[in-house]
Amino acid sequence: MNVAHIIVIGLSFLSVVCKKQNPVPPPDVESLKSVAPFPVGAAISATHLQNNTAYKNVLVKEMNSITPENAMKFANLHPQSQSYAFGDADAIVNFAVAHGMRLHGHTLLWHQSVPGWVQQFNGDSAAWESVMKTHIQTVVSRYKDKLTSWDVVNEAFLDNGALRIPDTDTSSRDNGSIWARKLGTDYIARAFTYAREADHDLLLFYNDYGQEYSTAKIQSIKNMVNSFKARGIPIDGIGLQMHMHVNTSRAGITNALQQLSATGLKIHISELDISVNSKGDPNAVYSDAIQKAQGDLFSFVVTQYKSIVPVAQQYGITTWNVGDADSWIRSTYKRKDWPLLFDDTYQKKAVYHAFLQALRN
Ligand code: XIL
């Protein structure tokens, strides 16, 4: 044994002793995306991304799919008839590309986020058609090699299954669509066709809320899909937003997943959150019992998705926002609520662990 051997043995001994005295905890490698058999994502904002490191870190660690919360909506992207504002959308795209995340666009046509110039637009049906087609093809083309998929049309049906009534009032979720009024009731099919023309590889989704409680809406979506198939109109997937509350019927969730999976299209749980204060009680508290019920429902959604939706149709699960602090529920409905997997400081909540466990099993 020469001097070198002695030094090596001595160093190894020292390192073993040191490790015993200062055990290094295993790196926190587990994450939603590392255990899930399909992509897991969140709806995000460019502002939070730029200003909040904790927010950004959670996304990088946990998610492999991104949906822009507002940045790709019509009014945000196309505020004037002749000018587009791509800044926030580009920032989100650059972030997702830099981190190898899938990008899902939201949304080309919706009865909300209609800019003033469109609301005031005067033109014959050809001019209106051009407004729709130009918007869709400009935006789809810009992000052609970056986005995997788009919600082409969002929320076109009412809960009673009727096409969203073609009136002019676009101020609330539940009334008319200017698109149906100006473009005629078959505008959805043409929107899908225009999107496919602009990008042949793009996956095209129809996205809506309430399938978990409205069988009439499910039926209308299925009728639309059948009509598209019969006419050769492209469609690849259905988004179920799933903005739920702790008491949402489990049977309704199961039914929606079963019925929509039967179309053979990809199924995206596209905007998941579970409200715990849907009545807006100003004194609401986030008790252990409520957290347990919420966690049970999050895991129910995941386990049903895994068992009902065939693997090839599992497009993934996206939550709408990241932490409770940035949830749209708080800002839109002006109430206390805790609907997401991360808390106000982007720490994992108890429901995160329930969700993760369900993804893994
Ligand atoms: C919401 C955003 O989260 C809010 O910031 C915005 O003020 C309104 O839109 N269904 C959808 C989403 O498809 O686009 C909505 O997003 C939430 C409901």
Residues whose N, C-alpha, C, O or C-beta is under 5 A from the ligand:
A	BS01	XIL	E69 W328
